[in-house]
Amino acid sequence: MAAGLSPGSAFVASVRRELRHWRGDRWELGLVTLLPWLLMALMMWLFSGAVLRQVPVALVDLDASPASRGLARTLDASPGLAIVSQPAALQEAQAQLRALEVFAVVLVPRDMSRRALRGEEAPVYAFYNATYMATGQSAGRDIADAVAAYNARLLKEQIARQTGPARLRAAPVSVQATVLHNPARSYELFLLPLVFPAVLSLLAALAAGGAFGRERRDGLLADWLGQRPWAAITGKLFPYVALFSLYGGLGVLYLGYLRGDGINGSVVLLLLAQPLFYLACCCFGLLFVAVARDMGSGLSLVGLTIGTALAFSGATFPVIEAPLFTRVWNALLPLTAYVQVQMQQMFMGSPWQVSLKPLAVLLLMALVSGGLGGLRLLRAARAPVPA
């Protein structure tokens, strides 16, 4: 890069240098253009079903009464369940569960209707396969909802006729649970807001890390950095941050307005979070490539951190009371802070002040990782070339 350039000119020259490289390298161009669109489209298609329907369930009816048959009809009428078998014994149902023919088993005890009509507690047992957590939990919730609905109807239609309405008493303590911010329990609106930024951030960090590693691998660091190294570094980051921020913003608008019920909080904050998030991820790519001995090792570090961020973000698996390493790792990942902003502003309608802290965390991550990575590149550029 020519000496004597102003910071603005050095920034523009670095941007142009990167764009010229994209024009000459179709693989890197595809990495930052075609591949993100293909992966986003694939995720849209995979999760387009939104809500789990017709999860196969086995019903073991040991009561064989009109009441238990009414319960069976209620369960089968639930949109989320499908009674695909009615084995005679629990052992047969468990065998079907192990063979993955069903994901849940409902057991109606032999004296269920008699105890219910006498006003006694009459439990119905549900067993679901928690190794397939999403499917099993969905079936368990739908079974509980169907049993609760049938219980209310049984109380009014049959028990009240036998004992008299005056003797009916509601339970002294009960739970009324209300689903907030995702009332349809849509897996599309749960998973896509996590998968989109997770996939895009990995691609952005790999692409940016590869761009910095390429200059080092080809021995062009000193020429590229010139006398305005920080402007050159910022210029190289700019196309990646801008492009992936565009993808992230379009993903947010797609989920909020085309697949969801709108954005409940600040659209401005959500769009502001995009460049901060992808800048932090790209700076992580810079840092890892700068501190590693070769570009392959640096990109491997990107995969081990940014690539595993979804599992440690706290959105899919809780980190409350997790081991210290897990909680520290969670706090160090850009996806953790970004997901907080996204959930607060897209779904929860939180005040904008609440999201300032995770936005500040993203900015701090970008400054620290980018600063350390930039200093390491400067040191590498000034190192004497071995003869």
C-alpha positions as MATLAB code, in Angstrom:
seq = 'MAAGLSPGSAFVASVRRELRHWRGDRWELGLVTLLPWLLMALMMWLFSGAVLRQVPVALVDLDASPASRGLARTLDASPGLAIVSQPAALQEAQAQLRALEVFAVVLVPRDMSRRALRGEEAPVYAFYNATYMATGQSAGRDIADAVAAYNARLLKEQIARQTGPARLRAAPVSVQATVLHNPARSYELFLLPLVFPAVLSLLAALAAGGAFGRERRDGLLADWLGQRPWAAITGKLFPYVALFSLYGGLGVLYLGYLRGDGINGSVVLLLLAQPLFYLACCCFGLLFVAVARDMGSGLSLVGLTIGTALAFSGATFPVIEAPLFTRVWNALLPLTAYVQVQMQQMFMGSPWQVSLKPLAVLLLMALVSGGLGGLRLLRAARAPVPA';
ca = [
       0.000    0.000    0.000;
       1.429    3.367   -0.989;
       3.108    5.379    1.717;
       1.832    8.786    2.713;
      -1.869    8.010    2.364;
      -4.298    9.681    4.725;
      -6.278    7.355    7.014;
      -9.373    7.750    4.848;
      -7.462    7.012    1.651;
      -5.764    4.005    3.254;
      -9.166    2.708    4.353;
     -10.625    3.050    0.854;
      -7.541    1.491   -0.731;
      -7.826   -1.517    1.595;
     -11.523   -1.944    0.760;
     -10.773   -1.823   -2.958;
      -7.937   -4.306   -2.541;
     -10.329   -6.789   -0.933;
     -13.014   -6.289   -3.573;
     -10.455   -6.863   -6.327;
      -9.445  -10.100   -4.664;
     -13.089  -11.237   -4.580;
     -13.404  -10.559   -8.296;
     -10.361  -12.721   -8.946;
     -11.202  -15.570   -6.548;
     -14.617  -17.094   -7.200;
     -14.336  -19.449   -4.218;
     -13.918  -16.644   -1.698;
     -16.601  -14.660   -3.500;
     -18.955  -17.638   -3.195;
     -18.115  -17.977    0.503;
     -19.397  -14.473    1.247;
     -22.255  -14.305   -1.286;
     -23.717  -17.581   -2.530;
     -23.064  -19.852    0.472;
     -24.827  -17.656    3.090;
     -27.941  -17.438    0.906;
     -27.955  -21.184    0.276;
     -27.611  -22.004    3.974;
     -30.282  -19.503    4.989;
     -32.661  -20.867    2.358;
     -31.973  -24.416    3.547;
     -32.730  -23.453    7.145;
     -35.949  -21.708    6.078;
     -37.082  -24.835    4.277;
     -36.113  -27.228    7.079;
     -38.032  -25.296    9.745;
     -40.959  -24.169    7.612;
     -43.236  -26.653    9.426;
     -43.064  -24.303   12.431;
     -45.002  -26.447   14.940;
     -44.685  -30.168   15.621;
     -47.821  -32.004   14.520;
     -49.053  -35.575   14.869;
     -46.320  -36.908   17.140;
     -46.921  -40.689   17.343;
     -48.148  -41.841   20.764;
     -49.119  -45.214   22.226;
     -52.156  -45.489   24.538;
     -52.388  -48.289   27.097;
     -56.020  -48.294   28.265;
     -56.335  -50.659   31.227;
     -59.648  -49.092   32.273;
     -61.578  -49.815   29.044;
     -64.472  -47.605   30.165;
     -66.537  -44.953   28.376;
     -64.525  -42.326   30.258;
     -61.178  -43.738   29.119;
     -62.413  -44.028   25.532;
     -63.483  -40.376   25.697;
     -60.004  -39.501   26.906;
     -58.519  -41.437   23.987;
     -60.645  -39.455   21.522;
     -59.547  -36.187   23.141;
     -55.888  -37.166   22.906;
     -56.185  -38.209   19.277;
     -58.020  -34.993   18.403;
     -55.105  -32.899   19.671;
     -53.252  -31.430   16.652;
     -49.894  -32.295   18.183;
     -50.647  -35.977   18.856;
     -51.576  -39.079   16.905;
     -52.466  -42.313   18.734;
     -50.867  -44.849   16.413;
     -51.200  -47.918   18.646;
     -53.156  -49.168   21.662;
     -51.159  -52.085   23.080;
     -52.684  -54.232   25.787;
     -49.778  -53.875   28.234;
     -47.250  -51.230   29.217;
     -44.371  -53.554   28.276;
     -45.533  -53.613   24.654;
     -45.745  -49.821   24.585;
     -42.245  -49.540   26.044;
     -40.934  -51.812   23.301;
     -42.496  -49.513   20.703;
     -40.903  -46.530   22.460;
     -37.457  -48.149   22.296;
     -37.976  -48.953   18.620;
     -38.829  -45.253   18.009;
     -42.242  -46.221   16.675;
     -43.727  -43.809   19.216;
     -42.270  -40.945   21.233;
     -44.634  -41.062   24.212;
     -46.843  -43.522   26.067;
     -50.086  -42.704   27.885;
     -51.142  -45.197   30.583;
     -54.752  -45.142   31.818;
     -54.939  -47.166   35.096;
     -57.532  -49.886   35.502;
     -59.752  -47.998   37.989;
     -59.403  -44.496   36.531;
     -63.085  -43.861   35.745;
     -64.365  -45.415   39.001;
     -62.062  -43.268   41.132;
     -62.849  -40.127   39.124;
     -66.619  -40.613   39.476;
     -66.225  -41.118   43.224;
     -64.403  -37.780   43.438;
     -61.031  -39.354   44.195;
     -57.728  -38.512   42.528;
     -57.431  -40.480   39.286;
     -54.000  -39.988   37.729;
     -53.209  -40.738   34.102;
     -49.531  -41.440   33.449;
     -47.518  -40.075   30.531;
     -44.022  -41.232   29.621;
     -42.056  -39.485   26.879;
     -38.671  -40.064   25.276;
     -36.387  -37.289   26.530;
     -33.473  -38.409   24.350;
     -35.431  -36.707   21.554;
     -36.002  -33.714   23.768;
     -37.959  -31.384   21.497;
     -40.284  -34.107   20.205;
     -40.737  -35.751   23.592;
     -41.417  -32.524   25.455;
     -43.853  -31.386   22.787;
     -45.779  -34.653   23.153;
     -45.690  -34.366   26.955;
     -47.131  -30.838   26.887;
     -49.884  -31.787   24.436;
     -50.814  -34.829   26.519;
     -51.062  -32.663   29.636;
     -53.188  -30.091   27.799;
     -55.523  -32.753   26.393;
     -55.939  -34.469   29.767;
     -56.649  -31.132   31.458;
     -59.296  -30.290   28.848;
     -60.933  -33.702   29.184;
     -60.789  -33.488   32.962;
     -62.736  -30.213   32.933;
     -65.378  -31.694   30.625;
     -65.663  -34.868   32.728;
     -66.088  -32.780   35.867;
     -68.991  -30.845   34.399;
     -70.775  -33.531   32.389;
     -70.519  -36.699   34.474;
     -69.245  -36.097   37.989;
     -71.612  -33.176   38.537;
     -74.619  -35.354   37.558;
     -73.691  -38.037   40.096;
     -72.620  -35.938   43.052;
     -74.569  -32.767   42.350;
     -73.132  -29.403   41.315;
     -73.152  -28.161   44.899;
     -70.599  -30.782   45.928;
     -68.083  -29.926   43.202;
     -65.073  -28.133   44.548;
     -62.174  -26.718   42.590;
     -58.672  -27.582   43.716;
     -57.543  -25.129   46.441;
     -54.205  -24.483   44.685;
     -53.763  -24.656   40.942;
     -51.405  -23.438   38.284;
     -52.490  -21.338   35.347;
     -49.544  -21.247   32.952;
     -49.443  -18.756   30.084;
     -46.923  -19.056   27.248;
     -45.280  -15.693   26.606;
     -43.554  -14.393   23.474;
     -43.994  -17.622   21.452;
     -47.586  -18.677   22.191;
     -47.783  -21.028   19.207;
     -44.682  -22.857   20.519;
     -43.256  -22.539   17.017;
     -39.951  -24.292   16.530;
     -39.325  -22.078   13.518;
     -39.496  -18.932   15.664;
     -37.389  -20.611   18.343;
     -34.636  -22.110   16.191;
     -34.237  -19.863   13.144;
     -33.438  -16.720   15.189;
     -30.591  -18.758   16.693;
     -29.462  -20.706   13.631;
     -29.312  -17.693   11.299;
     -26.776  -15.677   13.357;
     -24.868  -18.815   14.380;
     -24.299  -19.891   10.773;
     -23.672  -16.386    9.446;
     -21.243  -15.518   12.231;
     -19.194  -18.647   11.533;
     -19.001  -17.833    7.812;
     -18.116  -14.205    8.548;
     -15.347  -15.127   11.001;
     -13.901  -17.750    8.642;
     -13.984  -15.404    5.655;
     -12.440  -12.477    7.533;
      -9.870  -14.682    9.230;
      -8.940  -16.162    5.868;
      -8.530  -12.676    4.402;
      -6.025  -11.669    7.086;
      -4.315  -15.044    6.988;
      -3.915  -14.733    3.220;
      -1.871  -11.518    3.574;
       0.365  -13.179    6.133;
       0.702  -16.419    4.175;
       1.694  -14.600    0.995;
       4.207  -12.371    2.779;
       2.304   -9.162    1.950;
       1.623   -7.889    5.464;
       4.154   -5.040    5.432;
       3.152   -3.841    1.968;
      -0.568   -4.027    2.744;
      -0.432   -2.395    6.183;
       1.866    0.432    5.029;
       2.035    3.508    7.232;
      -1.679    3.411    8.120;
      -2.040   -0.115    9.512;
      -5.228    0.465   11.504;
      -6.960    2.077    8.545;
      -5.875   -0.862    6.388;
      -7.176   -3.395    8.917;
     -10.486   -1.538    9.227;
     -10.792   -1.360    5.441;
     -10.303   -5.103    5.105;
     -12.930   -5.765    7.780;
     -15.491   -3.408    6.274;
     -16.768   -5.489    3.309;
     -17.265   -8.573    5.473;
     -19.034   -6.718    8.259;
     -21.239   -4.792    5.811;
     -22.225   -7.847    3.773;
     -23.019  -10.133    6.699;
     -24.836   -7.326    8.525;
     -27.067   -7.071    5.465;
     -27.765  -10.819    5.599;
     -28.442  -10.681    9.326;
     -30.768   -7.711    9.001;
     -32.741   -9.378    6.211;
     -33.009  -12.522    8.351;
     -34.412  -10.507   11.261;
     -36.980   -8.785    9.032;
     -37.972  -12.120    7.446;
     -38.588  -13.720   10.831;
     -40.293  -10.694   12.318;
     -42.596   -9.635    9.516;
     -42.999  -12.609    7.168;
     -43.009  -15.538    9.611;
     -43.839  -13.889   12.935;
     -46.219  -11.279   14.276;
     -43.889   -8.325   13.851;
     -41.041   -6.975   15.942;
     -42.209   -6.112   19.447;
     -39.282   -3.893   20.402;
     -36.922   -1.525   18.640;
     -36.149   -2.306   14.998;
     -33.362    0.283   15.137;
     -31.581   -1.546   17.966;
     -31.933   -4.871   16.156;
     -30.387   -3.420   13.009;
     -27.671   -1.681   15.048;
     -26.811   -5.012   16.654;
     -25.993   -6.553   13.255;
     -22.734   -4.662   12.486;
     -21.639   -4.828   16.118;
     -22.180   -8.589   16.218;
     -20.487   -9.372   12.903;
     -17.665   -6.937   13.642;
     -16.984   -8.805   16.895;
     -17.032  -12.165   15.077;
     -14.722  -10.931   12.305;
     -12.350   -9.508   14.924;
     -12.268  -12.920   16.591;
     -11.253  -14.340   13.212;
      -8.503  -11.690   12.981;
      -7.268  -12.480   16.486;
      -7.088  -16.251   16.001;
      -5.344  -16.040   12.636;
      -2.914  -13.450   14.014;
      -1.891  -15.486   17.070;
      -1.749  -18.874   15.318;
       1.359  -20.038   13.534;
      -0.464  -20.681   10.285;
      -3.798  -19.844    8.689;
      -5.129  -23.411    9.019;
      -4.622  -23.411   12.781;
      -6.204  -19.987   13.098;
      -9.295  -21.000   11.151;
      -9.524  -24.170   13.253;
      -9.662  -21.973   16.353;
     -12.469  -19.999   14.713;
     -14.407  -23.240   14.224;
     -13.857  -24.317   17.824;
     -15.154  -21.011   19.218;
     -17.583  -19.308   16.852;
     -18.658  -22.669   15.428;
     -19.732  -24.015   18.827;
     -21.245  -20.765   20.104;
     -24.862  -21.877   19.708;
     -24.431  -24.726   22.199;
     -22.913  -22.372   24.804;
     -25.093  -19.307   24.190;
     -27.620  -20.244   26.890;
     -30.497  -20.149   24.408;
     -30.713  -23.894   23.752;
     -29.172  -25.365   26.905;
     -29.177  -23.419   30.181;
     -25.911  -22.264   31.702;
     -27.432  -21.410   35.082;
     -25.403  -23.236   37.751;
     -23.293  -24.783   34.976;
     -19.574  -25.490   35.590;
     -17.379  -22.416   35.798;
     -15.766  -23.104   32.417;
     -19.159  -23.194   30.700;
     -20.261  -19.911   32.262;
     -16.985  -18.170   31.384;
     -17.076  -19.538   27.831;
     -20.674  -18.368   27.513;
     -19.717  -14.836   28.561;
     -16.831  -14.653   26.060;
     -18.873  -15.486   22.943;
     -20.366  -12.727   20.757;
     -23.441  -14.844   20.019;
     -24.421  -14.795   23.708;
     -24.683  -11.003   23.800;
     -26.345  -10.805   20.397;
     -29.027  -13.368   21.269;
     -29.949  -11.303   24.325;
     -30.568   -8.231   22.162;
     -32.473  -10.228   19.564;
     -34.795  -11.944   22.033;
     -35.397   -8.732   24.002;
     -36.239   -6.596   20.982;
     -37.752   -9.070   18.526;
     -40.017  -11.078   20.827;
     -40.161   -9.617   24.335;
     -40.620   -5.933   23.578;
     -38.110   -4.908   26.243;
     -37.280   -1.220   26.803;
     -34.379   -0.149   24.604;
     -32.262    0.693   27.661;
     -32.203   -3.008   28.627;
     -30.349   -3.904   25.419;
     -27.615   -1.296   25.774;
     -25.514   -3.568   27.995;
     -25.226   -6.497   25.536;
     -24.597   -4.008   22.710;
     -21.766   -2.499   24.744;
     -20.413   -6.006   25.361;
     -20.323   -6.638   21.591;
     -18.463   -3.372   21.021;
     -15.973   -4.214   23.783;
     -15.377   -7.681   22.297;
     -14.682   -6.151   18.893;
     -12.268   -3.557   20.310;
     -10.345   -6.020   22.484;
     -10.076   -8.893   19.998;
      -9.491   -6.569   17.034;
      -6.919   -4.544   18.942;
      -4.977   -7.588   20.103;
      -5.168   -9.183   16.676;
      -4.070   -5.980   14.962;
      -1.078   -5.572   17.301;
      -0.049   -9.151   16.578;
      -0.251   -8.517   12.828;
       1.888   -5.385   13.193;
       4.503   -7.368   15.074;
       4.464  -10.054   12.394;
       4.810   -7.412    9.648;
       7.868   -5.892   11.330;
       9.570   -9.211   11.953;
      12.610   -9.781    9.700;
      12.001  -12.152    6.819;
      14.106  -15.314    7.272;
      16.799  -15.737    4.634;
];
